[in-house]
Amino acid sequence: MKTILIKNAKLINEGEIFHADVFIKGNFIEKIERQGIAMPADIVINAEGKYLLPGLIDDQVHFREPGLTHKGEIYTEAKAAVAGGITSYMEMPNTSPAATTIELLEQKYDRAAQCSLANYSFFMGTTNHNLQELLKVDETKICGVKIFMGSSTGDMLVDDPKALESIFSEVKTLIATHCETDPLIKRNQAAIVEEFGEDIDATFHARIRNEEACYISSSFAVGLAKKHQTRLHILHISTAKELALFDPTLPLVQKKITAEACVHHMWFSQEDYATKGNFIKWNPAVKNASDRDAILKAINENRIDVIATDHAPHTLEEKSQSYLKAPSGGPLVQHSLNALLQLYKQGKLSLEKIVEKACHNVAILFEIDRRGFIREGYYADLVLVDLNQHYTVSKNNILYKCGWSPFEGTQFDSVVTHTLVNGKLVYENGKFDESEKGKRLKFNR
């Protein structure tokens, strides 16, 4: 088995920052030593002055395959993720066809095994009518079940109260929800169009998909989960009001109801629509600066448990349409760690908190087998970052298939220099080794 020795790194792990060497053999971390390691290795990486993190685990991405590959592919988006320090991801079911049967779900796993540089898992999708298929799922082999309680296409919007009661009461694996109330959103949009006409722009997005549309849905989901003792994970919290739904006092392993924040809701605010327009049009919407600041505070106070991206690429042409026609979503996996490290430099997050929320807690929350930590015996999913390098996001360094980023023109003051997946150095200073692919995540449930 090949060996790698990482020398003189500053490890960020389990609430500490400390100097150590890390010895990797095959897929796994074999030794961590603060006093240094003198063993020979096939590859030696001098990490002097750099920080070593566990690979980030992104619990919410849309890689668009199958059926929507003009926007993105598992291959292209996983490659961008690895360059951004994300070594594992969990992908959503709203592809074409939607992954609402075990057969369709397994086809996505088969495709990822062929082409994904990062480790992978896929959510099973829900409809108003596929409960029996959900009950067949082996919860040790998938990350969870996804319910769109608002804002989806085809038959993936689950809005039948009886179906929701059945899913929350009978499905035993983790349930992740997108919470928005579509009837209220439609009424809001109709009222604004009546007042201002159809030629409105993205500055209206947060008024259409407003705080109440999120809170009604998320509070309903929390009520169902408490009623049935469901393991509920609410995705992409975007409002200050919703934060009261989550308990900051319980240890994560005891929580039945957890929450996720996404990078765009931590970075952008209503004021940015004036310059970014549809390129920061997401569902749920980016809202007020006060919401953004409350989300950051909730992360630091442990009301919010994990940080993710909701990476959801669309083509430049699609996003350049008028507001009402332009789809929601944007690409983020290549730049999410850079953005988090920038928030650290702004004094809004600590390095330890970034690793806790983007690595450790995702592994704990989903009960992932031997990932998310720098520990002996764990998979060597690792990222080296240089906090003293700078670069500006531009079209010539974007790896997403869609070719654009909401961060274009932003200077980041950190650079991902190396990414290891399962002990394989897959990314080094802009160059990729694609000779080995990532692995299917396993879950200790």
C-alpha positions in Angstrom: 0.0 0.0 0.0 1.2 3.5 -0.8 2.2 5.8 2.0 2.0 9.6 2.5 3.6 11.6 5.2 2.4 15.1 5.9 5.0 17.0 7.9 4.8 20.1 10.0 1.1 20.8 9.6 -1.1 22.8 11.9 -4.0 20.5 12.5 -7.5 21.9 13.2 -9.4 19.0 14.8 -11.8 18.4 17.6 -11.6 21.9 19.1 -7.8 22.2 19.0 -5.2 23.7 16.7 -1.8 22.0 17.1 1.4 21.1 15.2 1.7 17.4 14.2 2.8 15.0 11.4 0.3 12.6 9.9 1.2 9.3 8.4 -1.2 7.7 5.9 -1.1 4.1 4.7 -3.5 3.0 1.9 -6.9 4.5 2.6 -6.4 5.3 6.3 -4.6 7.6 8.8 -2.2 5.3 10.5 -0.4 7.7 12.9 -0.7 11.2 14.2 2.3 12.5 16.2 2.8 15.9 17.7 6.5 15.2 18.2 7.1 14.4 14.5 7.3 11.2 12.5 10.5 10.0 10.9 9.1 7.0 9.0 9.9 6.9 5.2 7.0 7.4 2.9 6.3 7.2 -0.9 5.1 10.8 -0.8 6.2 13.5 1.7 4.2 16.7 1.8 5.9 19.7 3.6 3.0 21.5 5.2 5.0 24.1 7.0 2.9 27.2 7.6 -0.3 25.4 6.4 -3.4 24.2 8.2 -4.7 20.6 7.9 -8.4 20.1 8.1 -10.6 17.0 7.8 -12.1 17.0 4.3 -15.4 18.9 4.3 -18.6 16.8 4.0 -21.3 18.7 2.1 -24.7 17.4 3.0 -26.6 19.2 0.3 -25.7 19.4 -3.4 -27.4 19.1 -6.7 -25.0 17.7 -9.3 -27.8 17.5 -12.0 -27.2 14.0 -13.3 -29.1 12.3 -14.8 -31.2 14.4 -17.1 -29.9 17.9 -16.5 -26.3 17.5 -17.5 -26.2 20.7 -19.5 -26.1 22.4 -16.1 -23.6 20.1 -14.4 -22.5 16.5 -14.0 -21.3 14.3 -11.2 -17.8 14.3 -12.7 -17.5 18.1 -13.2 -19.1 19.1 -9.9 -17.3 16.5 -7.8 -14.0 17.7 -9.3 -14.8 21.3 -8.4 -15.7 20.1 -4.9 -12.4 18.4 -4.4 -10.6 21.5 -5.6 -12.6 23.4 -2.9 -11.7 21.0 -0.1 -14.9 19.0 -0.1 -14.1 15.3 0.0 -17.6 13.9 0.5 -21.0 15.0 -0.6 -24.7 14.1 -0.4 -26.7 14.7 -3.5 -30.3 15.5 -3.9 -33.0 13.5 -5.7 -34.6 16.2 -7.9 -32.9 15.0 -11.2 -34.6 13.8 -14.3 -35.9 11.2 -13.7 -36.2 11.9 -10.0 -34.6 9.4 -7.6 -37.9 8.2 -6.1 -37.3 4.5 -6.4 -34.5 2.3 -5.2 -33.7 1.3 -8.8 -33.3 4.9 -9.9 -31.3 5.8 -6.8 -28.9 2.9 -7.4 -28.3 4.1 -10.9 -26.9 7.3 -9.5 -24.6 5.4 -7.2 -23.4 3.3 -10.2 -22.6 6.5 -12.1 -20.8 8.1 -9.2 -18.6 5.0 -8.8 -17.5 5.5 -12.4 -16.6 9.2 -12.3 -16.7 10.9 -8.9 -13.4 12.1 -7.5 -15.1 12.7 -4.1 -16.9 10.3 -1.9 -20.7 10.3 -2.3 -24.1 9.4 -1.1 -27.5 10.1 -2.5 -30.8 11.0 -0.9 -34.0 9.1 -1.7 -36.7 11.3 -3.0 -40.3 11.5 -1.7 -43.6 12.0 -3.4 -47.2 12.0 -2.2 -47.4 8.3 -3.2 -44.1 6.5 -2.8 -44.1 5.6 1.0 -43.8 1.8 0.3 -40.6 2.4 -1.7 -39.2 4.6 1.1 -39.8 1.8 3.6 -37.6 -0.6 1.6 -34.5 1.6 1.9 -31.5 0.3 3.8 -30.5 3.2 6.1 -26.9 2.0 6.4 -26.4 2.6 2.6 -28.0 6.0 2.0 -27.7 9.3 3.8 -31.4 9.9 4.2 -34.8 10.7 2.7 -35.5 14.1 1.2 -38.9 15.9 1.3 -39.5 19.0 -0.7 -42.2 20.6 1.4 -42.0 23.5 -1.0 -40.3 24.6 -4.2 -39.7 21.6 -6.4 -40.6 20.3 -9.8 -42.6 17.4 -11.2 -44.2 15.3 -8.5 -41.5 15.8 -5.8 -43.5 18.5 -4.0 -45.0 16.7 -1.0 -48.0 18.7 0.1 -50.6 16.1 1.0 -51.0 16.2 4.8 -51.8 12.5 5.0 -48.7 11.6 3.0 -46.6 13.8 5.3 -48.1 12.2 8.4 -47.3 8.8 7.0 -43.7 9.6 6.0 -42.9 11.3 9.4 -44.5 8.4 11.4 -43.2 5.4 9.4 -39.8 6.3 7.8 -37.1 5.4 10.3 -34.0 6.9 8.6 -33.1 10.6 8.7 -35.6 12.9 6.9 -34.2 16.1 5.4 -36.6 18.8 4.4 -36.8 21.9 2.2 -39.3 24.0 4.1 -41.2 26.7 2.2 -45.0 27.2 1.9 -45.9 27.3 -1.8 -49.5 28.7 -1.6 -48.2 31.8 0.3 -45.3 32.2 -2.1 -47.8 32.1 -5.0 -50.0 34.7 -3.3 -47.0 37.0 -2.6 -45.8 36.8 -6.2 -49.3 37.4 -7.6 -49.7 40.5 -5.4 -46.3 41.9 -6.4 -46.9 41.3 -10.1 -50.2 43.0 -9.9 -48.7 46.0 -8.3 -45.4 46.3 -10.2 -46.0 44.3 -13.4 -44.2 41.2 -14.7 -40.9 43.0 -15.4 -39.7 42.8 -11.8 -36.2 42.0 -10.8 -34.5 39.8 -8.2 -34.7 42.6 -5.5 -38.3 41.3 -5.0 -37.2 37.7 -4.4 -37.0 37.9 -0.6 -40.4 39.6 -0.5 -42.0 36.8 -2.5 -40.3 33.9 -0.7 -40.5 35.7 2.6 -39.8 34.9 6.3 -43.4 33.7 6.9 -43.3 31.3 3.9 -40.2 29.6 5.5 -41.5 29.7 9.1 -44.9 28.3 8.5 -43.4 25.3 6.7 -40.4 24.7 9.1 -42.5 25.0 12.2 -45.0 22.5 10.7 -42.2 20.1 10.0 -40.8 20.5 13.6 -44.3 19.9 14.9 -44.7 16.6 12.9 -41.2 15.5 14.0 -42.0 16.1 17.7 -45.3 14.3 17.3 -43.8 11.2 15.8 -40.3 11.3 17.3 -38.9 11.6 13.7 -35.2 12.2 13.0 -35.6 15.5 11.2 -32.9 17.7 9.6 -34.1 21.0 8.2 -32.0 22.3 5.3 -30.8 25.9 4.4 -32.3 28.0 7.3 -32.6 31.5 5.9 -34.4 33.5 8.6 -33.8 34.7 12.1 -37.4 33.7 13.1 -36.8 30.0 12.4 -33.9 29.8 14.8 -36.1 29.6 17.8 -37.3 26.2 16.6 -33.9 24.6 17.4 -32.3 23.8 20.8 -28.8 25.0 21.4 -28.3 23.2 24.7 -28.5 19.6 23.7 -25.4 17.7 22.6 -25.6 16.9 18.9 -25.8 13.1 19.5 -29.0 13.7 21.5 -30.8 15.9 19.0 -33.7 14.5 17.1 -34.2 17.8 15.2 -31.2 19.5 13.6 -30.6 22.4 11.2 -28.3 23.3 8.4 -27.0 26.7 7.2 -25.7 27.4 3.7 -22.8 29.5 2.8 -24.8 31.9 0.6 -27.2 32.7 3.5 -24.1 33.4 5.7 -22.5 35.7 3.1 -25.0 37.6 1.0 -27.9 39.8 2.0 -30.8 41.7 0.4 -28.5 44.5 -0.5 -26.5 42.3 -2.9 -29.5 41.7 -5.3 -28.8 45.2 -6.7 -25.4 44.0 -8.1 -25.8 40.2 -8.2 -29.4 39.9 -9.4 -30.5 36.4 -10.4 -27.0 35.1 -9.7 -27.9 35.1 -5.9 -31.5 33.9 -6.6 -31.8 30.8 -4.4 -34.7 29.1 -2.7 -35.1 29.8 0.1 -34.2 33.4 -0.7 -31.2 35.3 0.6 -32.9 37.8 3.0 -32.0 40.7 5.2 -28.6 41.4 6.7 -30.2 40.9 10.1 -31.1 37.3 9.1 -27.6 36.7 7.8 -26.1 37.9 11.1 -28.6 35.9 13.1 -27.6 32.7 11.2 -23.9 33.3 11.9 -24.7 33.9 15.6 -26.8 30.7 15.7 -23.9 28.7 14.2 -21.6 29.9 16.9 -24.3 29.2 19.6 -25.0 25.7 18.2 -28.6 26.3 17.3 -27.5 25.4 13.7 -25.6 22.2 13.6 -23.9 22.0 10.1 -22.8 24.2 7.2 -23.3 23.1 3.6 -23.6 24.7 0.1 -26.9 23.7 -1.6 -24.7 23.8 -4.7 -27.2 24.0 -7.6 -25.8 25.1 -11.0 -27.7 26.5 -13.9 -26.3 27.8 -17.2 -25.4 31.4 -17.6 -28.1 31.7 -20.3 -30.7 30.4 -17.8 -29.7 32.7 -15.1 -29.5 35.7 -17.5 -33.3 35.5 -18.2 -35.8 37.9 -16.6 -36.3 37.3 -12.9 -39.6 35.4 -13.2 -38.1 33.0 -15.8 -34.6 32.5 -14.3 -34.3 29.4 -12.1 -33.1 29.5 -8.5 -29.8 28.1 -7.4 -26.1 28.6 -8.0 -22.7 26.8 -7.9 -20.8 26.9 -4.6 -18.7 23.8 -3.9 -15.4 25.1 -5.2 -15.5 28.3 -3.1 -17.4 27.4 0.1 -14.3 26.7 2.2 -12.7 29.9 0.8 -15.8 31.8 1.9 -15.8 30.2 5.4 -12.1 31.0 5.8 -12.8 34.6 4.8 -15.5 34.8 7.5 -12.8 33.6 9.9 -10.5 36.4 8.8 -13.4 38.8 9.4 -13.7 37.6 13.0 -17.2 35.9 12.4 -16.2 32.3 12.7 -13.3 30.5 14.4 -11.3 27.9 12.5 -12.4 25.3 15.1 -16.0 26.2 14.5 -15.7 25.8 10.7 -14.2 22.3 11.1 -16.9 21.4 13.7 -19.8 22.5 11.5 -18.5 21.5 8.1 -16.7 18.2 9.0 -17.2 16.8 12.5 -20.9 17.5 12.9 -21.9 16.3 9.5 -20.3 12.9 10.3 -21.9 12.7 13.7 -25.4 13.9 12.5 -25.5 11.4 9.6 -23.5 8.7 11.5 -21.0 8.4 8.7 -18.5 5.6 9.0 -14.9 6.8 9.9 -15.0 10.2 8.3 -15.1 13.8 9.3 -12.2 13.8 11.8 -8.4 13.5 11.8 -8.1 10.3 13.8 -6.0 7.2 13.6 -7.9 4.5 11.8 -10.2 6.9 10.0 -10.2 7.4 6.2 -7.6 9.9 5.1 -9.9 12.6 3.8 -7.8 15.7 4.3 -7.4 19.2 3.1 -4.4 21.5 3.3 -5.0 25.3 3.2 -2.6 28.2 3.0 -4.1 31.2 4.8 -1.5 33.5 3.4 -2.2 33.2 -0.3 -4.7 35.3 -2.2 -6.6 34.8 -5.4 -9.6 36.4 -7.2 -12.4 34.3 -8.5 -12.7 34.7 -12.3 -14.0 32.7 -15.3 -10.5 31.4 -16.0 -10.2 29.6 -12.7 -13.8 28.3 -12.2 -14.3 24.6 -12.6 -18.1 24.3 -12.6 -19.5 23.1 -15.8 -21.8 26.1 -15.9 -18.7 28.4 -16.0 -19.8 31.1 -13.5 -19.8 31.8 -9.8 -21.7 34.3 -7.6 -18.2 35.0 -6.1 -16.8 36.2 -9.4 -14.6 39.3 -8.6 -14.2 38.3 -5.0 -10.7 38.1 -3.6 -10.2 35.3 -1.2 -7.3 35.4 1.2 -6.8 31.6 1.4 -6.0 28.8 -1.0 -6.7 25.1 -0.9 -3.3 23.5 -1.9 -3.8 19.8 -1.4 -6.9 17.5 -1.1 -6.7 13.8 -0.2 -9.6 11.4 -0.6 -9.3 8.0 0.9 -5.5 8.5 1.3 -5.1 9.4 -2.4 -3.6 12.8 -3.3 -6.2 13.8 -5.8 -5.6 17.6 -6.0 -2.3 19.4 -5.6 -1.8 23.1 -6.5 -4.3 23.1 -9.3 -3.5 19.7 -10.7 -5.7 16.6 -10.4 -4.9 12.9 -10.2 -8.0 11.1 -11.4 -6.7 7.6 -11.4 -8.9 6.6 -8.4 -12.5 7.5 -7.7 -14.2 8.2 -4.4 -16.1 5.7 -2.4 -19.8 5.3 -1.4 -20.3 6.6 2.1 -21.5 4.0 4.7 -23.6 4.8 7.8 -23.3 3.3 11.3 -27.1 3.0 12.0 
